[in-house]
Amino acid sequence: DFASFRLELRQEGTPQTFTAFFTGQEPVTNGTLAELDTRQWPNGEYWLRLVVVDGQNNYPERCSILIVFLNG
């Protein structure tokens, strides 16, 4: 019962909340959810989080991964 998804980002070690940078309205199977231009953020570690919303506006468990931005 998929409704939408969004990708969010938060810098490691900061108390700030996640910031959404992409929202999708269609499910993606074996494809790219979105592209992110890391030059918009300073170098460092960031949490990338996927949030999926179902048709009843429920948020199943969110998935997060720690990534590193190294902009030349």
C-alpha positions as CSV (number, residue, x, y, z in Angstrom):
1,D,0.0,0.0,0.0
2,F,2.8,2.4,-1.1
3,A,2.0,6.2,-1.0
4,S,5.4,7.9,-1.3
5,F,9.0,8.0,-0.1
6,R,11.5,10.6,0.8
7,L,15.3,10.7,1.2
8,E,16.7,12.8,4.1
9,L,20.1,13.8,5.2
10,R,21.6,14.8,8.6
11,Q,25.3,15.6,9.4
12,E,26.8,13.2,11.9
13,G,27.3,14.7,15.4
14,T,24.8,17.5,15.1
15,P,21.6,17.6,17.0
16,Q,19.6,19.0,14.1
17,T,16.8,17.1,12.5
18,F,17.0,15.4,9.1
19,T,16.4,17.5,6.0
20,A,14.5,16.1,3.1
21,F,16.2,16.5,-0.3
22,F,14.0,14.3,-2.5
23,T,10.4,13.0,-2.5
24,G,9.1,10.4,-4.8
25,Q,5.5,9.4,-5.5
26,E,6.1,6.2,-7.5
27,P,7.7,3.0,-6.2
28,V,11.2,2.2,-7.6
29,T,12.2,-1.4,-8.4
30,N,15.8,-2.1,-9.3
31,G,16.5,1.5,-10.1
32,T,17.9,4.8,-8.7
33,L,15.8,6.6,-6.1
34,A,17.5,9.9,-6.6
35,E,20.8,11.6,-7.2
36,L,22.5,13.9,-4.7
37,D,25.0,16.7,-5.5
38,T,27.2,16.5,-2.4
39,R,28.9,19.8,-3.2
40,Q,25.9,21.5,-1.5
41,W,27.2,20.3,1.9
42,P,30.6,20.5,3.6
43,N,32.9,17.4,3.7
44,G,32.2,15.0,6.5
45,E,30.0,12.2,7.6
46,Y,26.2,12.2,7.0
47,W,23.3,10.0,7.8
48,L,21.2,9.2,4.7
49,R,17.7,8.0,5.6
50,L,15.0,6.5,3.5
51,V,11.4,7.1,4.8
52,V,8.5,5.2,3.2
53,V,4.9,6.2,3.7
54,D,2.0,3.9,3.2
55,G,-1.6,4.7,2.1
56,Q,-2.7,5.1,5.7
57,N,0.0,7.7,6.3
58,N,2.0,5.2,8.4
59,Y,5.8,5.3,8.5
60,P,7.3,1.8,8.6
61,E,10.8,1.5,10.2
62,R,13.2,3.9,8.6
63,C,16.4,2.8,7.0
64,S,19.6,4.9,7.6
65,I,23.2,4.5,6.5
66,L,26.3,6.6,7.4
67,I,28.1,8.0,4.3
68,V,31.1,10.3,3.8
69,F,31.2,13.4,1.5
70,L,34.7,14.1,0.2
71,N,34.3,17.0,-2.3
72,G,37.5,17.6,-4.1
